């Protein structure tokens, strides 16, 4: 599978999308218009290892709900990710059995390298 989960209204996602120059065989899924399904989330969890790895602690709702002061379980992360698209660390790029999560320079560089191989 070759897919990118992103938010079309996110400037960072759009910048990375442009920077990566994804081949035409990549599927793009705007998670606001087409939210993650439980099956998709489970697949991402298998690739990343944990739901927490997919979870954005920079999301506005994370701060508003004061979640940093709560002890969250994997089940909590899973439910929050399914509840609202902003909890997904974006973008998420899946290439076969490789996954690249988030917008750190290191992660984007690793995705770029994998795309050129």
Backbone as JSON Lines, residues from 0, in Angstrom:
{"i":0,"aa":"X","n":[0.84,-1.19,0.0],"ca":[0.0,0.0,0.0],"c":[0.88,1.24,0.0]}
{"i":1,"aa":"X","n":[0.48,2.21,-0.8],"ca":[1.17,3.5,-0.85],"c":[0.13,4.56,-0.59]}
{"i":2,"aa":"X","n":[0.23,5.19,0.58],"ca":[-0.83,6.11,0.97],"c":[-0.29,7.2,1.88]}
{"i":3,"aa":"X","n":[-0.92,8.38,1.78],"ca":[-0.57,9.46,2.69],"c":[-1.86,9.96,3.33]}
{"i":4,"aa":"X","n":[-1.84,9.97,4.66],"ca":[-2.94,10.53,5.44],"c":[-2.5,11.94,5.81]}
{"i":5,"aa":"X","n":[-3.32,12.9,5.45],"ca":[-2.93,14.29,5.67],"c":[-4.18,15.15,5.87]}
{"i":6,"aa":"X","n":[-3.95,16.43,6.09],"ca":[-5.03,17.38,6.24],"c":[-4.84,18.46,5.18]}
{"i":7,"aa":"X","n":[-5.78,18.58,4.26],"ca":[-5.62,19.51,3.14],"c":[-5.58,20.97,3.58]}
{"i":8,"aa":"X","n":[-6.08,21.27,4.77],"ca":[-6.07,22.65,5.27],"c":[-4.82,22.96,6.09]}
{"i":9,"aa":"X","n":[-3.93,21.99,6.19],"ca":[-2.71,22.17,6.98],"c":[-1.55,22.6,6.07]}
{"i":10,"aa":"X","n":[-1.01,23.78,6.31],"ca":[0.09,24.29,5.51],"c":[1.32,23.38,5.56]}
{"i":11,"aa":"X","n":[1.6,22.83,6.73],"ca":[2.75,21.94,6.88],"c":[2.57,20.68,6.04]}
{"i":12,"aa":"X","n":[1.38,20.09,6.1],"ca":[1.11,18.89,5.29],"c":[1.27,19.2,3.8]}
{"i":13,"aa":"X","n":[0.74,20.34,3.37],"ca":[0.84,20.71,1.96],"c":[2.27,20.97,1.53]}
{"i":14,"aa":"X","n":[3.06,21.58,2.42],"ca":[4.47,21.83,2.11],"c":[5.21,20.49,1.95]}
{"i":15,"aa":"X","n":[4.96,19.57,2.86],"ca":[5.63,18.26,2.81],"c":[5.17,17.48,1.58]}
{"i":16,"aa":"X","n":[3.9,17.56,1.27],"ca":[3.35,16.89,0.08],"c":[4.08,17.37,-1.18]}
{"i":17,"aa":"X","n":[4.27,18.68,-1.26],"ca":[4.98,19.27,-2.4],"c":[6.44,18.84,-2.41]}
{"i":18,"aa":"X","n":[7.05,18.85,-1.23],"ca":[8.46,18.5,-1.09],"c":[8.74,17.04,-1.48]}
{"i":19,"aa":"X","n":[7.83,16.14,-1.12],"ca":[8.03,14.72,-1.38],"c":[7.82,14.33,-2.84]}
{"i":20,"aa":"X","n":[7.02,15.13,-3.56],"ca":[6.73,14.82,-4.97],"c":[6.33,13.35,-5.12]}
{"i":21,"aa":"X","n":[5.23,12.97,-4.47],"ca":[4.78,11.58,-4.47],"c":[4.44,11.09,-5.87]}
{"i":22,"aa":"X","n":[4.81,9.85,-6.19],"ca":[4.44,9.27,-7.49],"c":[2.92,9.16,-7.61]}
{"i":23,"aa":"X","n":[2.43,9.02,-8.81],"ca":[0.97,8.99,-9.05],"c":[0.29,7.76,-8.48]}
{"i":24,"aa":"X","n":[1.06,6.73,-8.11],"ca":[0.42,5.53,-7.55],"c":[0.11,5.66,-6.05]}
{"i":25,"aa":"X","n":[0.4,6.82,-5.47],"ca":[0.08,7.07,-4.07],"c":[-1.36,7.54,-3.93]}
{"i":26,"aa":"X","n":[-2.03,7.02,-2.92],"ca":[-3.4,7.45,-2.61],"c":[-3.3,8.49,-1.5]}
{"i":27,"aa":"X","n":[-4.04,9.6,-1.66],"ca":[-4.07,10.64,-0.64],"c":[-5.41,10.58,0.07]}
{"i":28,"aa":"X","n":[-5.37,10.63,1.39],"ca":[-6.62,10.64,2.16],"c":[-6.62,11.84,3.09]}
{"i":29,"aa":"X","n":[-7.53,12.78,2.8],"ca":[-7.71,13.95,3.65],"c":[-8.53,13.49,4.85]}
{"i":30,"aa":"X","n":[-7.91,13.45,6.02],"ca":[-8.55,12.86,7.2],"c":[-9.71,13.69,7.76]}
{"i":31,"aa":"X","n":[-9.84,14.93,7.28],"ca":[-10.99,15.73,7.72],"c":[-12.23,15.35,6.9]}
{"i":32,"aa":"X","n":[-12.03,15.2,5.59],"ca":[-13.14,14.84,4.7],"c":[-13.45,13.35,4.75]}
{"i":33,"aa":"X","n":[-12.41,12.55,4.97],"ca":[-12.54,11.09,4.95],"c":[-11.81,10.53,6.18]}
{"i":34,"aa":"X","n":[-12.48,10.56,7.35],"ca":[-11.82,10.16,8.6],"c":[-11.3,8.72,8.57]}
{"i":35,"aa":"X","n":[-10.31,8.49,9.43],"ca":[-9.75,7.14,9.56],"c":[-10.82,6.16,10.02]}
{"i":36,"aa":"X","n":[-10.8,4.99,9.44],"ca":[-11.71,3.94,9.89],"c":[-10.98,3.15,10.98]}
{"i":37,"aa":"X","n":[-11.72,2.41,11.81],"ca":[-11.04,1.57,12.82],"c":[-10.05,0.59,12.19]}
{"i":38,"aa":"X","n":[-10.37,0.09,11.0],"ca":[-9.47,-0.85,10.31],"c":[-8.18,-0.16,9.88]}
{"i":39,"aa":"X","n":[-8.32,1.06,9.33],"ca":[-7.13,1.8,8.9],"c":[-6.25,2.12,10.11]}
{"i":40,"aa":"X","n":[-6.88,2.53,11.21],"ca":[-6.12,2.87,12.4],"c":[-5.38,1.64,12.94]}
{"i":41,"aa":"X","n":[-6.03,0.5,12.91],"ca":[-5.4,-0.74,13.37],"c":[-4.18,-1.08,12.49]}
{"i":42,"aa":"X","n":[-4.33,-0.88,11.2],"ca":[-3.22,-1.13,10.28],"c":[-2.05,-0.18,10.57]}
{"i":43,"aa":"X","n":[-2.35,1.09,10.82],"ca":[-1.3,2.06,11.15],"c":[-0.63,1.69,12.47]}
{"i":44,"aa":"X","n":[-1.43,1.2,13.42],"ca":[-0.87,0.79,14.71],"c":[0.09,-0.38,14.54]}
{"i":45,"aa":"X","n":[-0.27,-1.34,13.68],"ca":[0.62,-2.48,13.44],"c":[1.96,-2.02,12.86]}
{"i":46,"aa":"X","n":[1.91,-1.02,11.99],"ca":[3.14,-0.52,11.37],"c":[3.97,0.33,12.33]}
{"i":47,"aa":"X","n":[3.29,1.1,13.19],"ca":[4.0,2.03,14.08],"c":[4.35,1.4,15.43]}
{"i":48,"aa":"X","n":[3.62,0.35,15.81],"ca":[3.89,-0.3,17.09],"c":[2.91,0.06,18.19]}
{"i":49,"aa":"X","n":[2.51,1.34,18.23],"ca":[1.58,1.78,19.27],"c":[0.64,2.85,18.72]}
{"i":50,"aa":"X","n":[-0.48,3.01,19.38],"ca":[-1.38,4.12,19.04],"c":[-0.74,5.45,19.47]}
{"i":51,"aa":"X","n":[0.0,5.4,20.57],"ca":[0.63,6.62,21.08],"c":[1.6,7.22,20.04]}
{"i":52,"aa":"X","n":[2.27,6.37,19.28],"ca":[3.21,6.85,18.26],"c":[2.49,7.66,17.18]}
{"i":53,"aa":"X","n":[1.21,7.4,16.99],"ca":[0.41,8.1,15.98],"c":[-0.26,9.35,16.52]}
{"i":54,"aa":"X","n":[-0.17,9.54,17.82],"ca":[-0.95,10.56,18.52],"c":[-0.19,11.88,18.61]}
{"i":55,"aa":"X","n":[-0.88,12.96,18.27],"ca":[-0.28,14.29,18.35],"c":[-0.59,14.94,19.69]}
{"i":56,"aa":"X","n":[0.45,15.18,20.44],"ca":[0.28,15.87,21.73],"c":[0.33,17.38,21.55]}
{"i":57,"aa":"X","n":[0.37,17.82,20.3],"ca":[0.34,19.25,20.0],"c":[-1.06,19.7,19.57]}
{"i":58,"aa":"X","n":[-1.99,18.75,19.5],"ca":[-3.36,19.07,19.07],"c":[-4.01,20.03,20.07]}
{"i":59,"aa":"X","n":[-4.79,20.95,19.55],"ca":[-5.49,21.93,20.38],"c":[-6.38,21.24,21.41]}
{"i":60,"aa":"X","n":[-7.09,20.2,20.98],"ca":[-7.98,19.47,21.89],"c":[-7.21,18.78,23.02]}
{"i":61,"aa":"X","n":[-5.98,18.39,22.75],"ca":[-5.15,17.76,23.78],"c":[-4.93,18.74,24.93]}
{"i":62,"aa":"X","n":[-4.65,19.98,24.56],"ca":[-4.42,21.02,25.57],"c":[-5.73,21.42,26.24]}
{"i":63,"aa":"X","n":[-6.78,21.61,25.43],"ca":[-8.08,22.04,25.97],"c":[-8.64,21.05,26.99]}
{"i":64,"aa":"X","n":[-8.44,19.77,26.73],"ca":[-8.97,18.73,27.62],"c":[-8.0,18.38,28.75]}
{"i":65,"aa":"X","n":[-6.86,19.08,28.78],"ca":[-5.85,18.85,29.81],"c":[-5.42,17.38,29.87]}
{"i":66,"aa":"X","n":[-5.25,16.78,28.7],"ca":[-4.91,15.35,28.63],"c":[-3.49,15.04,29.1]}
{"i":67,"aa":"X","n":[-2.62,16.07,29.09],"ca":[-1.24,15.82,29.52],"c":[-1.17,15.46,31.01]}
{"i":68,"aa":"X","n":[-2.18,15.85,31.76],"ca":[-2.21,15.53,33.19],"c":[-3.01,14.27,33.49]}
{"i":69,"aa":"X","n":[-3.36,13.52,32.45],"ca":[-4.08,12.27,32.63],"c":[-3.19,11.11,32.18]}
{"i":70,"aa":"X","n":[-3.37,9.99,32.8],"ca":[-2.63,8.78,32.42],"c":[-3.41,8.09,31.31]}
{"i":71,"aa":"X","n":[-2.97,8.23,30.06],"ca":[-3.69,7.66,28.94],"c":[-3.18,6.26,28.6]}
{"i":72,"aa":"X","n":[-4.11,5.35,28.37],"ca":[-3.76,3.98,27.97],"c":[-3.76,3.9,26.44]}
{"i":73,"aa":"X","n":[-3.3,2.79,25.9],"ca":[-3.34,2.57,24.45],"c":[-4.79,2.65,23.95]}
{"i":74,"aa":"X","n":[-5.72,2.12,24.73],"ca":[-7.14,2.17,24.37],"c":[-7.63,3.61,24.31]}
{"i":75,"aa":"X","n":[-7.17,4.45,25.26],"ca":[-7.53,5.88,25.26],"c":[-7.01,6.55,23.98]}
{"i":76,"aa":"X","n":[-5.75,6.28,23.64],"ca":[-5.17,6.86,22.42],"c":[-5.97,6.43,21.2]}
{"i":77,"aa":"X","n":[-6.3,5.16,21.14],"ca":[-7.07,4.63,20.02],"c":[-8.41,5.35,19.9]}
{"i":78,"aa":"X","n":[-9.14,5.45,21.0],"ca":[-10.45,6.1,20.98],"c":[-10.37,7.58,20.62]}
{"i":79,"aa":"X","n":[-9.36,8.26,21.12],"ca":[-9.19,9.67,20.79],"c":[-8.85,9.85,19.31]}
{"i":80,"aa":"X","n":[-8.0,8.98,18.77],"ca":[-7.65,9.05,17.35],"c":[-8.88,8.83,16.46]}
{"i":81,"aa":"X","n":[-9.76,7.94,16.89],"ca":[-10.98,7.68,16.12],"c":[-12.02,8.8,16.31]}
{"i":82,"aa":"X","n":[-11.96,9.45,17.45],"ca":[-12.93,10.49,17.78],"c":[-12.74,11.77,16.97]}
{"i":83,"aa":"X","n":[-11.48,12.2,16.82],"ca":[-11.24,13.48,16.15],"c":[-9.94,13.44,15.34]}
{"i":84,"aa":"X","n":[-10.03,13.89,14.1],"ca":[-8.89,13.82,13.17],"c":[-7.67,14.6,13.64]}
{"i":85,"aa":"X","n":[-7.87,15.65,14.46],"ca":[-6.7,16.46,14.86],"c":[-5.75,15.73,15.8]}
{"i":86,"aa":"X","n":[-6.19,14.59,16.35],"ca":[-5.3,13.85,17.24],"c":[-4.26,13.03,16.47]}
{"i":87,"aa":"X","n":[-4.42,12.88,15.17],"ca":[-3.43,12.14,14.39],"c":[-2.23,13.03,14.1]}
{"i":88,"aa":"X","n":[-1.05,12.52,14.4],"ca":[0.18,13.24,14.09],"c":[0.32,13.22,12.57]}
{"i":89,"aa":"X","n":[0.41,14.38,11.96],"ca":[0.36,14.45,10.5],"c":[1.65,15.0,9.91]}
{"i":90,"aa":"X","n":[1.88,14.63,8.65],"ca":[1.2,13.61,7.86],"c":[1.69,12.21,8.22]}
{"i":91,"aa":"X","n":[0.95,11.21,7.78],"ca":[1.37,9.81,7.94],"c":[1.53,9.24,6.53]}
{"i":92,"aa":"X","n":[2.72,8.79,6.24],"ca":[3.02,8.23,4.92],"c":[3.29,6.74,5.08]}
{"i":93,"aa":"X","n":[2.56,5.94,4.32],"ca":[2.73,4.49,4.36],"c":[3.22,4.02,3.0]}
{"i":94,"aa":"X","n":[4.34,3.31,3.03],"ca":[4.89,2.72,1.81],"c":[5.13,1.25,2.08]}
{"i":95,"aa":"X","n":[4.22,0.41,1.59],"ca":[4.29,-1.02,1.83],"c":[4.34,-1.29,3.34]}
{"i":96,"aa":"X","n":[5.46,-1.74,3.88],"ca":[5.52,-2.03,5.32],"c":[6.29,-0.96,6.1]}
{"i":97,"aa":"X","n":[6.54,0.19,5.47],"ca":[7.24,1.29,6.15],"c":[6.23,2.38,6.46]}
{"i":98,"aa":"X","n":[6.43,3.04,7.6],"ca":[5.55,4.14,7.98],"c":[6.4,5.32,8.44]}
{"i":99,"aa":"X","n":[5.99,6.51,8.03],"ca":[6.65,7.75,8.42],"c":[5.58,8.64,9.03]}
{"i":100,"aa":"X","n":[5.8,9.03,10.29],"ca":[4.77,9.74,11.04],"c":[5.26,11.12,11.45]}
{"i":101,"aa":"X","n":[4.47,12.13,11.1],"ca":[4.76,13.48,11.56],"c":[5.59,14.29,10.59]}
{"i":102,"aa":"X","n":[5.93,15.49,11.05],"ca":[6.57,16.45,10.16],"c":[7.98,16.86,10.58]}
{"i":103,"aa":"X","n":[8.61,16.05,11.43],"ca":[9.98,16.4,11.81],"c":[10.89,16.31,10.59]}
{"i":104,"aa":"X","n":[11.94,17.11,10.59],"ca":[12.89,17.11,9.46],"c":[13.44,15.7,9.23]}
{"i":105,"aa":"X","n":[13.74,15.0,10.32],"ca":[14.3,13.65,10.25],"c":[13.32,12.69,9.57]}
{"i":106,"aa":"X","n":[12.06,12.78,9.94],"ca":[11.03,11.89,9.39],"c":[10.8,12.18,7.9]}
{"i":107,"aa":"X","n":[10.74,13.45,7.55],"ca":[10.54,13.84,6.15],"c":[11.74,13.41,5.29]}
{"i":108,"aa":"X","n":[12.94,13.57,5.84],"ca":[14.15,13.15,5.12],"c":[14.16,11.65,4.91]}
{"i":109,"aa":"X","n":[13.74,10.88,5.92],"ca":[13.69,9.43,5.81],"c":[12.66,9.0,4.76]}
{"i":110,"aa":"X","n":[11.53,9.69,4.73],"ca":[10.49,9.39,3.72],"c":[11.0,9.69,2.33]}
{"i":111,"aa":"X","n":[11.68,10.83,2.18],"ca":[12.25,11.22,0.89],"c":[13.25,10.17,0.4]}
{"i":112,"aa":"X","n":[14.1,9.71,1.32],"ca":[15.1,8.7,0.97],"c":[14.42,7.4,0.54]}
{"i":113,"aa":"X","n":[13.39,6.98,1.26],"ca":[12.68,5.74,0.94],"c":[11.98,5.85,-0.43]}
{"i":114,"aa":"X","n":[11.49,7.03,-0.73],"ca":[10.82,7.25,-2.02],"c":[11.8,7.16,-3.19]}
{"i":115,"aa":"X","n":[13.05,7.55,-2.95],"ca":[14.04,7.57,-4.03],"c":[14.68,6.2,-4.25]}
{"i":116,"aa":"X","n":[14.43,5.26,-3.36],"ca":[15.05,3.93,-3.49],"c":[14.35,3.08,-4.52]}
